[in-house]
């Protein structure tokens, strides 16, 4: 069964993920860019670089466009799978989820065949 976990900041997420033992740490991660002590950008960098999780789809959300260039670079570098500006319509949210899962699956498959 699937569970939804909520966290106040990126540090809480990382602490939780470090206790996980399965190959896939989470089914998907949604993170706001601005969330206090550590940003969503810090979180995804730690997830990919420190924890070495290349499998979990990661979607960043923000009500601000000031981080757009940083997010575009993260997408280009395959850290982030999608960026959603708030407020958003459900159909855009759903498409971002499906695209992120598909993209991360392809990236994981490509990494496993190297």
C-alpha positions in Angstrom: 0.0 0.0 0.0 1.1 3.5 -0.7 1.5 6.2 2.0 1.8 9.9 1.7 4.4 11.5 4.0 4.5 15.2 4.7 7.5 17.1 5.9 8.2 20.7 7.0 11.5 21.1 5.3 14.2 19.3 3.2 16.2 18.2 6.2 13.2 16.2 7.5 12.8 14.5 4.1 16.5 13.6 3.9 16.4 12.1 7.4 13.4 10.0 6.4 14.9 8.9 3.1 18.2 7.9 4.8 16.3 5.3 6.9 14.8 3.7 3.8 16.3 0.4 2.6 14.6 -0.3 -0.7 16.1 0.6 -4.0 13.4 3.1 -4.7 13.2 5.4 -1.7 9.9 7.0 -2.7 7.4 6.7 -5.5 7.6 10.4 -6.3 8.6 13.5 -4.5 6.9 16.9 -4.7 8.7 19.8 -3.1 8.1 23.5 -2.9 11.3 25.4 -3.8 11.0 27.7 -0.7 10.5 25.8 2.5 12.5 27.2 5.3 15.9 25.9 6.4 16.7 24.1 3.2 15.2 24.7 -0.2 13.7 22.2 -2.6 16.7 22.8 -4.8 19.0 21.8 -1.9 16.8 18.8 -1.3 17.0 17.5 -4.9 20.8 18.0 -5.0 21.2 16.1 -1.8 18.9 13.3 -3.0 20.8 12.9 -6.3 24.3 13.5 -5.1 24.5 12.4 -1.5 22.0 9.7 -1.3 22.6 8.6 -4.9 18.9 8.2 -5.7 18.5 8.4 -9.5 15.2 6.5 -9.6 12.7 8.7 -7.7 10.8 11.2 -9.9 11.1 14.7 -8.4 8.8 17.6 -9.1 9.5 21.2 -7.9 6.6 23.6 -7.3 6.7 27.4 -6.7 4.5 30.4 -6.7 7.5 32.5 -7.8 9.3 32.5 -11.1 12.5 34.0 -9.7 14.1 30.5 -9.6 13.2 29.5 -13.2 16.7 29.6 -14.6 18.1 27.5 -11.7 15.2 25.0 -12.2 15.7 24.8 -15.9 19.4 23.9 -15.3 18.3 21.2 -12.8 15.9 19.8 -15.4 18.7 19.9 -18.1 21.1 18.1 -15.7 18.4 15.5 -14.9 18.0 16.4 -11.3 14.4 17.5 -11.5 11.8 16.0 -13.8 9.3 18.8 -13.8 8.5 22.3 -12.5 5.0 23.4 -11.8 4.1 27.1 -11.2 1.4 27.7 -8.6 -1.4 28.1 -8.8 -2.0 25.4 -11.4 -4.8 23.5 -13.0 -5.1 19.8 -12.1 -4.6 18.7 -15.8 -1.1 20.3 -15.7 -0.4 18.7 -12.4 -1.4 15.3 -13.7 0.6 15.7 -16.9 3.7 16.7 -14.9 3.4 13.6 -12.8 3.0 11.2 -15.7 5.9 12.9 -17.6 8.1 12.8 -14.5 7.5 9.1 -14.0 8.2 8.3 -17.6 11.3 10.4 -17.8 12.8 9.1 -14.5 12.0 5.5 -15.7 14.0 6.2 -18.9 16.9 7.8 -17.0 17.0 4.8 -14.5 16.9 2.3 -17.4 19.7 4.2 -19.3 21.9 4.3 -16.1 21.4 0.5 -15.6 22.5 -0.3 -19.1 25.8 1.6 -18.9 
